[in-house]
Amino acid sequence: MTQFRNWSLFCIFILLSLAHSQVVIAHSELIATLPTQGAILTTPPNKIRLQFNEPLNAGSTFVLFNEAFQPIKLNPLIDESKPAILYANLPADLHLPAGFYTVQWLVISQDGHQISGSYRFQIIGDRDMEILAEGVSINLPGWFAWLMIILALATPAIVWNWAKNSK
Ligand SMILES: [Cu+2]
């Protein structure tokens, strides 16, 4: 009996080791979205689409929240021909008013673990367009534009430095 128990423990140990090695290699990563993160849309999107680096397991989903953080009823599906893609078509009669929207996703990786995250995009409606046309709402100072340019130029260097240091 003792021998059998030792053998069982050995098997469990091997299984756990295998599971652990999968943990390292098999986490899903979000690689692209539609709309893109931070997008400013003049018309509501007709589709939300998230592309991951590996096929997703059943149970993977996302929720679209409006500015008041109320969920918008959608039916996210894993693309049958490209199972690394999670998408939902937005019905034509769904009127999304201007505002910020948040996509909160939760997917099941190949190793069975849940990975989650979120990103935002913005819809600017007719009202915002009128304000834009009058030049009232967006009147950013010159230093802000320069700050954005410097940030955009510095980001690759920061990321490269970070990647180098984290090795
Ligand atoms: Cu995992």
Backbone and ligand atoms as CSV (ligand in chain L), in Angstrom:
chain,resi,resn,atom,element,x,y,z
A,1,MET,N,N,0.841,-1.213,0.000
A,1,MET,CA,C,0.000,0.000,0.000
A,1,MET,C,C,0.868,1.251,0.000
A,2,THR,N,N,1.958,1.205,0.806
A,2,THR,CA,C,2.847,2.373,0.898
A,2,THR,C,C,3.469,2.659,-0.466
A,3,GLN,N,N,3.845,1.535,-1.107
A,3,GLN,CA,C,4.475,1.687,-2.421
A,3,GLN,C,C,3.505,2.363,-3.410
A,4,PHE,N,N,2.253,1.930,-3.346
A,4,PHE,CA,C,1.229,2.493,-4.218
A,4,PHE,C,C,1.061,3.986,-3.938
A,5,ARG,N,N,1.092,4.339,-2.638
A,5,ARG,CA,C,0.903,5.736,-2.288
A,5,ARG,C,C,2.073,6.584,-2.790
A,6,ASN,N,N,3.278,6.041,-2.637
A,6,ASN,CA,C,4.456,6.772,-3.127
A,6,ASN,C,C,4.359,6.996,-4.629
A,7,TRP,N,N,3.911,5.962,-5.319
A,7,TRP,CA,C,3.757,6.029,-6.770
A,7,TRP,C,C,2.737,7.111,-7.145
A,8,SER,N,N,1.614,7.152,-6.396
A,8,SER,CA,C,0.583,8.174,-6.650
A,8,SER,C,C,1.151,9.571,-6.436
A,9,LEU,N,N,1.887,9.721,-5.351
A,9,LEU,CA,C,2.468,11.036,-5.050
A,9,LEU,C,C,3.437,11.446,-6.156
A,10,PHE,N,N,4.184,10.452,-6.656
A,10,PHE,CA,C,5.137,10.719,-7.729
A,10,PHE,C,C,4.395,11.223,-8.983
A,11,CYS,N,N,3.278,10.537,-9.295
A,11,CYS,CA,C,2.481,10.937,-10.456
A,11,CYS,C,C,1.932,12.347,-10.284
A,12,ILE,N,N,1.430,12.633,-9.100
A,12,ILE,CA,C,0.877,13.974,-8.836
A,12,ILE,C,C,1.972,15.017,-8.997
A,13,PHE,N,N,3.157,14.687,-8.502
A,13,PHE,CA,C,4.288,15.611,-8.611
A,13,PHE,C,C,4.610,15.902,-10.084
A,14,ILE,N,N,4.638,14.831,-10.879
A,14,ILE,CA,C,4.941,14.994,-12.310
A,14,ILE,C,C,3.868,15.846,-12.987
A,15,LEU,N,N,2.592,15.565,-12.660
A,15,LEU,CA,C,1.485,16.317,-13.262
A,15,LEU,C,C,1.584,17.801,-12.902
A,16,LEU,N,N,1.875,18.078,-11.620
A,16,LEU,CA,C,1.976,19.468,-11.171
A,16,LEU,C,C,3.130,20.167,-11.874
A,17,SER,N,N,4.237,19.447,-12.063
A,17,SER,CA,C,5.389,20.041,-12.750
A,17,SER,C,C,5.024,20.404,-14.185
A,18,LEU,N,N,4.310,19.487,-14.843
A,18,LEU,CA,C,3.882,19.748,-16.219
A,18,LEU,C,C,2.950,20.947,-16.260
A,19,ALA,N,N,1.996,20.966,-15.334
A,19,ALA,CA,C,1.035,22.064,-15.284
A,19,ALA,C,C,1.779,23.374,-15.083
A,20,HIS,N,N,2.783,23.342,-14.234
A,20,HIS,CA,C,3.519,24.568,-13.939
A,20,HIS,C,C,4.285,25.066,-15.153
A,21,SER,N,N,4.874,24.130,-15.906
A,21,SER,CA,C,5.624,24.570,-17.083
A,21,SER,C,C,4.679,25.177,-18.113
A,22,GLN,N,N,3.444,24.695,-18.164
A,22,GLN,CA,C,2.462,25.274,-19.087
A,22,GLN,C,C,2.086,26.686,-18.674
A,23,VAL,N,N,2.075,26.910,-17.348
A,23,VAL,CA,C,1.731,28.235,-16.842
A,23,VAL,C,C,2.628,29.276,-17.493
A,24,VAL,N,N,3.888,28.916,-17.672
A,24,VAL,CA,C,4.849,29.876,-18.207
A,24,VAL,C,C,4.588,30.167,-19.680
A,25,ILE,N,N,4.219,29.139,-20.447
A,25,ILE,CA,C,4.148,29.348,-21.891
A,25,ILE,C,C,2.752,29.667,-22.408
A,26,ALA,N,N,1.688,29.360,-21.658
A,26,ALA,CA,C,0.384,29.341,-22.310
A,26,ALA,C,C,-0.602,30.424,-21.875
A,27,HIS,N,N,-0.111,31.538,-21.387
A,27,HIS,CA,C,-1.069,32.592,-21.048
A,27,HIS,C,C,-1.466,33.373,-22.289
A,28,SER,N,N,-2.769,33.589,-22.435
A,28,SER,CA,C,-3.247,34.371,-23.576
A,28,SER,C,C,-2.827,35.827,-23.411
A,29,GLU,N,N,-2.513,36.440,-24.545
A,29,GLU,CA,C,-2.183,37.857,-24.535
A,29,GLU,C,C,-3.031,38.559,-25.582
A,30,LEU,N,N,-3.527,39.717,-25.220
A,30,LEU,CA,C,-4.292,40.525,-26.174
A,30,LEU,C,C,-3.310,41.220,-27.101
A,31,ILE,N,N,-3.424,41.004,-28.417
A,31,ILE,CA,C,-2.448,41.625,-29.315
A,31,ILE,C,C,-3.052,42.729,-30.189
A,32,ALA,N,N,-4.369,42.711,-30.396
A,32,ALA,CA,C,-4.964,43.787,-31.196
A,32,ALA,C,C,-6.448,43.904,-30.874
A,33,THR,N,N,-6.975,45.121,-31.017
A,33,THR,CA,C,-8.407,45.314,-30.779
A,33,THR,C,C,-9.004,46.212,-31.860
A,34,LEU,N,N,-10.307,46.077,-32.000
A,34,LEU,CA,C,-11.089,46.945,-32.863
A,34,LEU,C,C,-12.380,47.297,-32.111
A,35,PRO,N,N,-12.666,48.571,-31.844
A,35,PRO,CA,C,-11.814,49.735,-32.074
A,35,PRO,C,C,-10.502,49.611,-31.289
A,36,THR,N,N,-9.514,50.361,-31.696
A,36,THR,CA,C,-8.243,50.315,-30.987
A,36,THR,C,C,-8.345,51.050,-29.661
A,37,GLN,N,N,-7.406,50.729,-28.788
A,37,GLN,CA,C,-7.363,51.387,-27.484
A,37,GLN,C,C,-7.209,52.887,-27.664
A,38,GLY,N,N,-8.091,53.645,-26.989
A,38,GLY,CA,C,-8.000,55.099,-27.044
A,38,GLY,C,C,-8.564,55.712,-28.315
A,39,ALA,N,N,-9.187,54.884,-29.177
A,39,ALA,CA,C,-9.728,55.402,-30.435
A,39,ALA,C,C,-10.800,56.463,-30.163
A,40,ILE,N,N,-10.856,57.454,-31.019
A,40,ILE,CA,C,-11.914,58.466,-30.959
A,40,ILE,C,C,-12.724,58.323,-32.236
A,41,LEU,N,N,-13.955,57.828,-32.079
A,41,LEU,CA,C,-14.771,57.497,-33.246
A,41,LEU,C,C,-15.857,58.545,-33.450
A,42,THR,N,N,-16.068,58.914,-34.705
A,42,THR,CA,C,-17.131,59.879,-34.980
A,42,THR,C,C,-18.469,59.165,-35.177
A,43,THR,N,N,-18.407,57.866,-35.485
A,43,THR,CA,C,-19.640,57.074,-35.555
A,43,THR,C,C,-19.453,55.816,-34.702
A,44,PRO,N,N,-20.530,55.308,-34.119
A,44,PRO,CA,C,-20.398,54.113,-33.281
A,44,PRO,C,C,-19.848,52.938,-34.094
A,45,PRO,N,N,-19.058,52.060,-33.475
A,45,PRO,CA,C,-18.530,50.899,-34.196
A,45,PRO,C,C,-19.657,49.914,-34.473
A,46,ASN,N,N,-19.492,49.069,-35.503
A,46,ASN,CA,C,-20.505,48.038,-35.734
A,46,ASN,C,C,-20.044,46.679,-35.201
A,47,LYS,N,N,-18.828,46.680,-34.638
A,47,LYS,CA,C,-18.266,45.423,-34.153
A,47,LYS,C,C,-17.204,45.702,-33.105
A,48,ILE,N,N,-17.124,44.839,-32.098
A,48,ILE,CA,C,-16.003,44.875,-31.156
A,48,ILE,C,C,-15.226,43.581,-31.402
A,49,ARG,N,N,-13.909,43.710,-31.542
A,49,ARG,CA,C,-13.123,42.540,-31.931
A,49,ARG,C,C,-11.814,42.541,-31.159
A,50,LEU,N,N,-11.540,41.433,-30.467
A,50,LEU,CA,C,-10.308,41.309,-29.692
A,50,LEU,C,C,-9.499,40.142,-30.245
A,51,GLN,N,N,-8.254,40.403,-30.578
A,51,GLN,CA,C,-7.417,39.331,-31.100
A,51,GLN,C,C,-6.338,38.968,-30.093
A,52,PHE,N,N,-6.267,37.689,-29.770
A,52,PHE,CA,C,-5.282,37.195,-28.809
A,52,PHE,C,C,-4.178,36.433,-29.544
A,53,ASN,N,N,-3.160,36.034,-28.804
A,53,ASN,CA,C,-2.000,35.374,-29.418
A,53,ASN,C,C,-2.171,33.870,-29.553
A,54,GLU,N,N,-3.296,33.347,-29.064
A,54,GLU,CA,C,-3.508,31.897,-29.130
A,54,GLU,C,C,-5.016,31.640,-29.097
A,55,PRO,N,N,-5.445,30.469,-29.557
A,55,PRO,CA,C,-6.872,30.148,-29.517
A,55,PRO,C,C,-7.407,30.208,-28.083
A,56,LEU,N,N,-8.642,30.676,-27.969
A,56,LEU,CA,C,-9.248,30.835,-26.652
A,56,LEU,C,C,-10.121,29.639,-26.316
A,57,ASN,N,N,-10.257,29.397,-25.039
A,57,ASN,CA,C,-11.148,28.331,-24.600
A,57,ASN,C,C,-12.558,28.877,-24.373
A,58,ALA,N,N,-13.543,27.978,-24.450
A,58,ALA,CA,C,-14.935,28.346,-24.198
A,58,ALA,C,C,-15.042,29.024,-22.841
A,59,GLY,N,N,-15.951,29.985,-22.748
A,59,GLY,CA,C,-16.101,30.736,-21.500
A,59,GLY,C,C,-15.423,32.088,-21.605
A,60,SER,N,N,-14.606,32.280,-22.648
A,60,SER,CA,C,-13.962,33.575,-22.873
A,60,SER,C,C,-15.033,34.578,-23.289
A,61,THR,N,N,-14.978,35.760,-22.733
A,61,THR,CA,C,-16.024,36.734,-23.036
A,61,THR,C,C,-15.543,38.154,-22.760
A,62,PHE,N,N,-16.368,39.128,-23.120
A,62,PHE,CA,C,-16.097,40.505,-22.705
A,62,PHE,C,C,-17.406,41.232,-22.495
A,63,VAL,N,N,-17.322,42.341,-21.794
A,63,VAL,CA,C,-18.499,43.176,-21.554
A,63,VAL,C,C,-18.152,44.590,-21.990
A,64,LEU,N,N,-19.087,45.203,-22.708
A,64,LEU,CA,C,-18.923,46.607,-23.098
A,64,LEU,C,C,-19.716,47.472,-22.125
A,65,PHE,N,N,-19.036,48.420,-21.494
A,65,PHE,CA,C,-19.696,49.306,-20.537
A,65,PHE,C,C,-19.786,50.711,-21.115
A,66,ASN,N,N,-20.889,51.374,-20.819
A,66,ASN,CA,C,-20.994,52.777,-21.235
A,66,ASN,C,C,-20.344,53.675,-20.186
A,67,GLU,N,N,-20.482,54.973,-20.388
A,67,GLU,CA,C,-19.790,55.919,-19.518
A,67,GLU,C,C,-20.244,55.804,-18.052
A,68,ALA,N,N,-21.499,55.412,-17.851
A,68,ALA,CA,C,-22.020,55.251,-16.496
A,68,ALA,C,C,-21.724,53.854,-15.943
A,69,PHE,N,N,-20.909,53.115,-16.646
A,69,PHE,CA,C,-20.530,51.754,-16.306
A,69,PHE,C,C,-21.710,50.800,-16.241
A,70,GLN,N,N,-22.674,51.042,-17.139
A,70,GLN,CA,C,-23.769,50.083,-17.305
A,70,GLN,C,C,-23.391,49.180,-18.469
A,71,PRO,N,N,-23.557,47.855,-18.297
A,71,PRO,CA,C,-23.206,46.944,-19.384
A,71,PRO,C,C,-24.173,47.085,-20.556
A,72,ILE,N,N,-23.634,46.971,-21.765
A,72,ILE,CA,C,-24.452,46.990,-22.980
A,72,ILE,C,C,-24.610,45.555,-23.437
A,73,LYS,N,N,-25.848,45.165,-23.644
A,73,LYS,CA,C,-26.133,43.754,-23.934
A,73,LYS,C,C,-25.583,43.346,-25.303
A,74,LEU,N,N,-24.586,42.481,-25.273
A,74,LEU,CA,C,-23.974,41.965,-26.506
A,74,LEU,C,C,-23.793,40.463,-26.351
A,75,ASN,N,N,-23.439,39.829,-27.456
A,75,ASN,CA,C,-23.249,38.381,-27.410
A,75,ASN,C,C,-21.863,38.014,-27.971
A,76,PRO,N,N,-20.816,38.163,-27.134
A,76,PRO,CA,C,-19.465,37.891,-27.634
A,76,PRO,C,C,-19.281,36.413,-27.991
A,77,LEU,N,N,-18.629,36.190,-29.128
A,77,LEU,CA,C,-18.412,34.824,-29.618
A,77,LEU,C,C,-16.951,34.627,-29.978
A,78,ILE,N,N,-16.492,33.399,-29.864
A,78,ILE,CA,C,-15.168,33.054,-30.379
A,78,ILE,C,C,-15.337,32.771,-31.870
A,79,ASP,N,N,-14.504,33.409,-32.684
A,79,ASP,CA,C,-14.567,33.215,-34.130
A,79,ASP,C,C,-14.250,31.753,-34.466
A,80,GLU,N,N,-15.188,31.092,-35.140
A,80,GLU,CA,C,-15.009,29.653,-35.403
A,80,GLU,C,C,-13.810,29.374,-36.303
A,81,SER,N,N,-13.579,30.245,-37.284
A,81,SER,CA,C,-12.463,29.996,-38.201
A,81,SER,C,C,-11.135,30.512,-37.640
A,82,LYS,N,N,-11.203,31.502,-36.723
A,82,LYS,CA,C,-9.975,32.009,-36.081
A,82,LYS,C,C,-10.212,32.078,-34.582
A,83,PRO,N,N,-10.007,30.958,-33.890
A,83,PRO,CA,C,-10.395,30.891,-32.463
A,83,PRO,C,C,-9.557,31.745,-31.523
A,84,ALA,N,N,-8.594,32.517,-32.068
A,84,ALA,CA,C,-7.869,33.466,-31.217
A,84,ALA,C,C,-8.609,34.804,-31.174
A,85,ILE,N,N,-9.733,34.876,-31.903
A,85,ILE,CA,C,-10.489,36.125,-31.987
A,85,ILE,C,C,-11.825,36.010,-31.264
A,86,LEU,N,N,-12.075,37.006,-30.439
A,86,LEU,CA,C,-13.331,37.109,-29.711
A,86,LEU,C,C,-14.027,38.360,-30.248
A,87,TYR,N,N,-15.298,38.237,-30.650
A,87,TYR,CA,C,-15.935,39.404,-31.263
A,87,TYR,C,C,-17.412,39.453,-30.907
A,88,ALA,N,N,-17.996,40.618,-31.082
A,88,ALA,CA,C,-19.443,40.766,-30.970
A,88,ALA,C,C,-19.877,41.796,-31.995
A,89,ASN,N,N,-20.916,41.470,-32.746
A,89,ASN,CA,C,-21.501,42.433,-33.674
A,89,ASN,C,C,-22.462,43.331,-32.904
A,90,LEU,N,N,-22.394,44.612,-33.170
A,90,LEU,CA,C,-23.311,45.543,-32.518
A,90,LEU,C,C,-24.525,45.719,-33.423
A,91,PRO,N,N,-25.712,45.433,-32.904
A,91,PRO,CA,C,-26.916,45.542,-33.732
A,91,PRO,C,C,-27.054,46.949,-34.311
A,92,ALA,N,N,-27.575,47.018,-35.539
A,92,ALA,CA,C,-27.704,48.312,-36.221
A,92,ALA,C,C,-28.638,49.252,-35.450
A,93,ASP,N,N,-29.611,48.670,-34.741
A,93,ASP,CA,C,-30.562,49.535,-34.020
A,93,ASP,C,C,-30.065,49.920,-32.626
A,94,LEU,N,N,-28.843,49.489,-32.304
A,94,LEU,CA,C,-28.268,49.854,-31.005
A,94,LEU,C,C,-27.684,51.246,-31.122
A,95,HIS,N,N,-28.283,52.196,-30.437
A,95,HIS,CA,C,-27.771,53.557,-30.537
A,95,HIS,C,C,-26.815,53.827,-29.380
A,96,LEU,N,N,-25.539,53.936,-29.703
A,96,LEU,CA,C,-24.556,54.249,-28.666
A,96,LEU,C,C,-24.318,55.752,-28.661
A,97,PRO,N,N,-24.723,56.420,-27.591
A,97,PRO,CA,C,-24.518,57.864,-27.541
A,97,PRO,C,C,-23.041,58.219,-27.374
A,98,ALA,N,N,-22.732,59.475,-27.579
A,98,ALA,CA,C,-21.360,59.941,-27.396
A,98,ALA,C,C,-20.915,59.682,-25.964
A,99,GLY,N,N,-19.660,59.369,-25.812
A,99,GLY,CA,C,-19.135,59.135,-24.471
A,99,GLY,C,C,-17.968,58.167,-24.505
A,100,PHE,N,N,-17.464,57.854,-23.314
A,100,PHE,CA,C,-16.379,56.886,-23.189
A,100,PHE,C,C,-16.961,55.495,-22.991
A,101,TYR,N,N,-16.347,54.530,-23.628
A,101,TYR,CA,C,-16.773,53.139,-23.497
A,101,TYR,C,C,-15.597,52.278,-23.040
A,102,THR,N,N,-15.916,51.300,-22.212
A,102,THR,CA,C,-14.882,50.411,-21.694
A,102,THR,C,C,-15.195,48.980,-22.093
A,103,VAL,N,N,-14.197,48.311,-22.641
A,103,VAL,CA,C,-14.324,46.879,-22.948
A,103,VAL,C,C,-13.561,46.133,-21.860
A,104,GLN,N,N,-14.281,45.322,-21.106
A,104,GLN,CA,C,-13.636,44.537,-20.063
A,104,GLN,C,C,-13.664,43.077,-20.509
A,105,TRP,N,N,-12.503,42.485,-20.676
A,105,TRP,CA,C,-12.460,41.119,-21.198
A,105,TRP,C,C,-11.946,40.137,-20.156
A,106,LEU,N,N,-12.414,38.921,-20.289
A,106,LEU,CA,C,-11.975,37.834,-19.412
A,106,LEU,C,C,-11.919,36.584,-20.283
A,107,VAL,N,N,-10.730,36.074,-20.498
A,107,VAL,CA,C,-10.598,34.917,-21.373
A,107,VAL,C,C,-9.944,33.751,-20.633
A,108,ILE,N,N,-10.205,32.562,-21.172
A,108,ILE,CA,C,-9.635,31.352,-20.595
A,108,ILE,C,C,-8.450,30.944,-21.476
A,109,SER,N,N,-7.260,30.980,-20.900
A,109,SER,CA,C,-6.036,30.604,-21.621
A,109,SER,C,C,-6.028,29.127,-21.943
A,110,GLN,N,N,-5.076,28.721,-22.778
A,110,GLN,CA,C,-4.912,27.310,-23.103
A,110,GLN,C,C,-4.623,26.480,-21.861
A,111,ASP,N,N,-3.958,27.063,-20.869
A,111,ASP,CA,C,-3.645,26.305,-19.647
A,111,ASP,C,C,-4.804,26.332,-18.650
A,112,GLY,N,N,-5.946,26.917,-19.054
A,112,GLY,CA,C,-7.125,26.904,-18.194
A,112,GLY,C,C,-7.218,28.091,-17.250
A,113,HIS,N,N,-6.193,28.922,-17.226
A,113,HIS,CA,C,-6.227,30.078,-16.331
A,113,HIS,C,C,-7.014,31.230,-16.948
A,114,GLN,N,N,-7.626,32.021,-16.066
A,114,GLN,CA,C,-8.370,33.192,-16.520
A,114,GLN,C,C,-7.435,34.389,-16.596
A,115,ILE,N,N,-7.504,35.101,-17.699
A,115,ILE,CA,C,-6.728,36.328,-17.874
A,115,ILE,C,C,-7.742,37.433,-18.163
A,116,SER,N,N,-7.551,38.594,-17.567
A,116,SER,CA,C,-8.515,39.663,-17.817
A,116,SER,C,C,-7.816,40.998,-18.005
A,117,GLY,N,N,-8.557,41.933,-18.537
A,117,GLY,CA,C,-8.031,43.276,-18.753
A,117,GLY,C,C,-9.125,44.159,-19.308
A,118,SER,N,N,-8.794,45.401,-19.552
A,118,SER,CA,C,-9.802,46.295,-20.109
A,118,SER,C,C,-9.132,47.395,-20.923
A,119,TYR,N,N,-9.924,48.013,-21.791
A,119,TYR,CA,C,-9.423,49.177,-22.509
A,119,TYR,C,C,-10.600,50.068,-22.864
A,120,ARG,N,N,-10.294,51.301,-23.232
A,120,ARG,CA,C,-11.353,52.275,-23.503
A,120,ARG,C,C,-11.255,52.847,-24.905
A,121,PHE,N,N,-12.406,53.257,-25.395
A,121,PHE,CA,C,-12.429,54.080,-26.603
A,121,PHE,C,C,-13.524,55.112,-26.425
A,122,GLN,N,N,-13.582,56.060,-27.333
A,122,GLN,CA,C,-14.532,57.159,-27.184
A,122,GLN,C,C,-15.335,57.334,-28.458
A,123,ILE,N,N,-16.603,57.611,-28.267
A,123,ILE,CA,C,-17.436,57.976,-29.413
A,123,ILE,C,C,-17.770,59.451,-29.255
A,124,ILE,N,N,-17.476,60.227,-30.288
A,124,ILE,CA,C,-17.893,61.624,-30.219
A,124,ILE,C,C,-19.077,61.789,-31.158
A,125,GLY,N,N,-20.151,62.301,-30.629
A,125,GLY,CA,C,-21.398,62.405,-31.396
A,125,GLY,C,C,-21.532,63.760,-32.043
A,126,ASP,N,N,-22.735,64.011,-32.541
A,126,ASP,CA,C,-23.005,65.253,-33.257
A,126,ASP,C,C,-22.729,66.490,-32.402
A,127,ARG,N,N,-23.116,66.392,-31.136
A,127,ARG,CA,C,-22.952,67.535,-30.249
A,127,ARG,C,C,-21.470,67.902,-30.134
A,128,ASP,N,N,-20.645,66.845,-29.926
A,128,ASP,CA,C,-19.209,67.084,-29.797
A,128,ASP,C,C,-18.627,67.630,-31.094
A,129,MET,N,N,-19.156,67.127,-32.221
A,129,MET,CA,C,-18.655,67.589,-33.513
A,129,MET,C,C,-18.918,69.075,-33.675
A,130,GLU,N,N,-20.098,69.525,-33.230
A,130,GLU,CA,C,-20.424,70.951,-33.331
A,130,GLU,C,C,-19.460,71.780,-32.504
A,131,ILE,N,N,-19.180,71.272,-31.287
A,131,ILE,CA,C,-18.251,71.997,-30.412
A,131,ILE,C,C,-16.864,72.037,-31.047
A,132,LEU,N,N,-16.467,70.879,-31.636
A,132,LEU,CA,C,-15.166,70.817,-32.299
A,132,LEU,C,C,-15.090,71.853,-33.424
A,133,ALA,N,N,-16.193,71.935,-34.193
A,133,ALA,CA,C,-16.228,72.854,-35.321
A,133,ALA,C,C,-16.084,74.298,-34.840
A,134,GLU,N,N,-16.673,74.584,-33.687
A,134,GLU,CA,C,-16.577,75.947,-33.154
A,134,GLU,C,C,-15.215,76.189,-32.507
A,135,GLY,N,N,-14.473,75.113,-32.305
A,135,GLY,CA,C,-13.138,75.252,-31.721
A,135,GLY,C,C,-13.166,75.594,-30.250
A,136,VAL,N,N,-14.225,75.190,-29.575
A,136,VAL,CA,C,-14.357,75.538,-28.156
A,136,VAL,C,C,-13.770,74.435,-27.278
A,137,SER,N,N,-14.204,73.213,-27.554
A,137,SER,CA,C,-13.892,72.109,-26.648
A,137,SER,C,C,-12.406,71.747,-26.658
A,138,ILE,N,N,-11.851,71.583,-27.856
A,138,ILE,CA,C,-10.452,71.173,-27.910
A,138,ILE,C,C,-9.588,72.361,-28.273
A,139,ASN,N,N,-8.969,72.908,-27.281
A,139,ASN,CA,C,-8.117,74.062,-27.466
A,139,ASN,C,C,-6.868,73.822,-26.624
A,140,LEU,N,N,-6.092,72.796,-27.042
A,140,LEU,CA,C,-4.949,72.384,-26.245
A,140,LEU,C,C,-3.783,73.344,-26.432
A,141,PRO,N,N,-3.091,73.656,-25.343
A,141,PRO,CA,C,-1.936,74.552,-25.462
A,141,PRO,C,C,-0.809,73.883,-26.246
A,142,GLY,N,N,0.085,74.688,-26.782
A,142,GLY,CA,C,1.191,74.180,-27.598
A,142,GLY,C,C,2.092,73.229,-26.845
A,143,TRP,N,N,2.307,73.500,-25.565
A,143,TRP,CA,C,3.217,72.625,-24.802
A,143,TRP,C,C,2.661,71.229,-24.686
A,144,PHE,N,N,1.326,71.073,-24.747
A,144,PHE,CA,C,0.712,69.743,-24.642
A,144,PHE,C,C,1.075,68.898,-25.868
A,145,ALA,N,N,1.000,69.524,-27.028
A,145,ALA,CA,C,1.367,68.824,-28.270
A,145,ALA,C,C,2.825,68.389,-28.212
A,146,TRP,N,N,3.693,69.277,-27.716
A,146,TRP,CA,C,5.123,68.937,-27.612
A,146,TRP,C,C,5.338,67.783,-26.632
A,147,LEU,N,N,4.598,67.820,-25.528
A,147,LEU,CA,C,4.699,66.754,-24.519
A,147,LEU,C,C,4.346,65.413,-25.155
A,148,MET,N,N,3.264,65.403,-25.977
A,148,MET,CA,C,2.816,64.175,-26.635
A,148,MET,C,C,3.887,63.666,-27.604
A,149,ILE,N,N,4.505,64.597,-28.339
A,149,ILE,CA,C,5.539,64.210,-29.310
A,149,ILE,C,C,6.741,63.611,-28.578
A,150,ILE,N,N,7.149,64.266,-27.470
A,150,ILE,CA,C,8.306,63.787,-26.701
A,150,ILE,C,C,8.000,62.402,-26.128
A,151,LEU,N,N,6.776,62.246,-25.591
A,151,LEU,CA,C,6.374,60.947,-25.031
A,151,LEU,C,C,6.427,59.866,-26.106
A,152,ALA,N,N,5.903,60.187,-27.277
A,152,ALA,CA,C,5.855,59.211,-28.373
A,152,ALA,C,C,7.265,58.806,-28.785
A,153,LEU,N,N,8.188,59.782,-28.781
A,153,LEU,CA,C,9.566,59.488,-29.169
A,153,LEU,C,C,10.293,58.709,-28.077
A,154,ALA,N,N,9.971,59.015,-26.810
A,154,ALA,CA,C,10.698,58.408,-25.691
A,154,ALA,C,C,10.204,57.006,-25.361
A,155,THR,N,N,8.961,56.704,-25.726
A,155,THR,CA,C,8.384,55.415,-25.328
A,155,THR,C,C,9.219,54.207,-25.763
A,156,PRO,N,N,9.647,54.124,-27.042
A,156,PRO,CA,C,10.450,52.947,-27.424
A,156,PRO,C,C,11.713,52.802,-26.581
A,157,ALA,N,N,12.370,53.924,-26.269
A,157,ALA,CA,C,13.591,53.877,-25.470
A,157,ALA,C,C,13.286,53.371,-24.064
A,158,ILE,N,N,12.170,53.845,-23.490
A,158,ILE,CA,C,11.784,53.429,-22.135
A,158,ILE,C,C,11.471,51.938,-22.124
A,159,VAL,N,N,10.696,51.496,-23.116
A,159,VAL,CA,C,10.318,50.083,-23.190
A,159,VAL,C,C,11.552,49.214,-23.382
A,160,TRP,N,N,12.468,49.673,-24.261
A,160,TRP,CA,C,13.682,48.913,-24.547
A,160,TRP,C,C,14.538,48.787,-23.294
A,161,ASN,N,N,14.650,49.883,-22.580
A,161,ASN,CA,C,15.434,49.921,-21.355
A,161,ASN,C,C,14.822,49.013,-20.301
A,162,TRP,N,N,13.511,49.066,-20.218
A,162,TRP,CA,C,12.776,48.243,-19.250
A,162,TRP,C,C,12.974,46.772,-19.576
A,163,ALA,N,N,12.855,46.425,-20.865
A,163,ALA,CA,C,13.000,45.026,-21.289
A,163,ALA,C,C,14.411,44.538,-20.982
A,164,LYS,N,N,15.393,45.424,-21.175
A,164,LYS,CA,C,16.795,45.060,-20.947
A,164,LYS,C,C,17.031,44.793,-19.461
A,165,ASN,N,N,16.437,45.672,-18.621
A,165,ASN,CA,C,16.655,45.547,-17.182
A,165,ASN,C,C,15.914,44.377,-16.566
A,166,SER,N,N,14.802,43.987,-17.190
A,166,SER,CA,C,13.997,42.917,-16.580
A,166,SER,C,C,14.528,41.539,-16.930
A,167,LYS,N,N,15.589,41.469,-17.750
A,167,LYS,CA,C,16.178,40.168,-18.094
A,167,LYS,C,C,17.004,39.624,-16.937
L,1,CU,CU,CU,-1.903,30.093,-16.487
